[in-house]
């Protein structure tokens, strides 16, 4: 084949440091907009961004040349700085790690709806329960002591 064609989408989940409920309603949308801009700056396509007070879900389209770890660094660092400088929350930070799960094109709309309905999902289960369910559903090995 003379050229490369791909559809590569990743559902990424990460938490605030120590799962502190920093992301309040008053500025959550601004944070999501900032993350979307950081993703575009990194050359990604922000398909959907959502979350609650202690974590964020991103559905992103990435290129074949992207390294996901670099993309995550390139959005976490500037967004933390933005919170510190713009909102004055010096204690704010993101956890070091993240969960990333590939999404087939046929499931994009379902994942977008899931992300958009985070508030509803978390009336029924905690972030920890949700995250462990993601790991199990996607066949990711983990040790509980390294999750939190």
N, C-alpha and C positions, 0 to 999 in steps of 0.2 A: 504494500500500500504506500503511495507516495506521500501521504500526510497522516497526521494523528487526529483521531476523533474520539472524544470521550464525554461522558456525562458522569461527573464525580461530585457527589454531594455527601456532606458529613454533618451529623447531628452531634454537636459538642455541648457538654454540660460541665459547668464548674461553679464552685461555691466561693462565697466570701471567706476570708480568713477566719478559722474557727467557727464557721457557719453563723457568724454574727448577723443579725437582721438590719444591716446598714441601708439596704436599698429600699427607701421609703417611697410611698406613692407620689409624694410631691416632686420627686426628681427622677423616678424610674424611667419615664419615657425619654427624658434627656439623656440618661445613661445608655439606653438602648440605641438612641440616635447616634451617640458618640461611638459606640461599638460598631454600628453599621458603617460610619465614616472611616473608622480605623480598618475595618475589613476591606472596604473599597480601596483605601490607600495601599493595603497589602496586596491588591490585585485579585481579591476574592469577590464573590457575589453574595451579599447578605440576603438570603431567601426569606428568613423569618427570625425575629429576636423576641424573646419573652423571658419570663421568670417571676420570681417572688422576691421577698425581702432578703433572702440569704443565698440565692443562686440564680444563674442565668442559663438559658438554653439558646443555642445558635444553630440555625440550619444554614449551612454555607455551601456555595459552589466553589470548588477549587480547581486550579489548573494542574496538569500533569507535573509541572516543574515545581510546584509548591511543596515545602516541607511543613507539615502541620505544626510541629513544635515551634518553628520560626513564626508561623502565623499567630500562634497563641501568644508567644512572647511579644509580638508586634501589636497585639491588641490589649493584653493585660497591663503591660508597663505604662503605655500612655493613658489608659483609662484610669488607672490608679492615680497617676499624676494629676489628671483632670479633676478627680474627686478631691484630692488634697488641696489643689490650688483654687478651684472654682467653688467648691462647697465647704472648704475648710475642715473636712473630716480627716484629721491627721492619722487617726487609728485605722482608717479603712485600708483594706488590702484584699487580694485574692488568694485563695489557696494555691499552693505550688502546682498541683497536678490538675488533671481534667479527664473526663471520659469522652471518647470520640467513637462514633458508630456510623458506619456507612449506611446510606439510604438509597435504595433503588429508585429510579425515576417513577415507577408505578406507585411508590409510597410517599412521594413528596407532599401531596395534598393532605394526607392523613397526619404526617409529622407536623406540618404547618398548623393544622387544627389543634393538635396536641399541645404545641408550644403556645398558641394563642389562648388556650384554656387552662393555663397553669394555676390561676387562682382557684378554679373549681377543683382541679385535681388535688390540690393541697388542703382542701377541706376534709379530704378522706384519708390522706396518707402524708407522712413526713417526707422531707427531701431524702433522708437516709433510706427509707423504705423504697422510694421511687428509684434511687440510684442503684441499690442492690438488685431490684427487679430488672433494670436495664442490663446490668452485668450478666445476670443469669439468662435473660432472654437472648442475649447476643453471644452466649458461650464464652464469656471472658472469665478466666481464672482470677481469683482474688483471695487475699487473706484479710479478714475483717480488721485485724490490728493495723493494717496499712491504709485503710480507707479514710479514717477520720483523724 
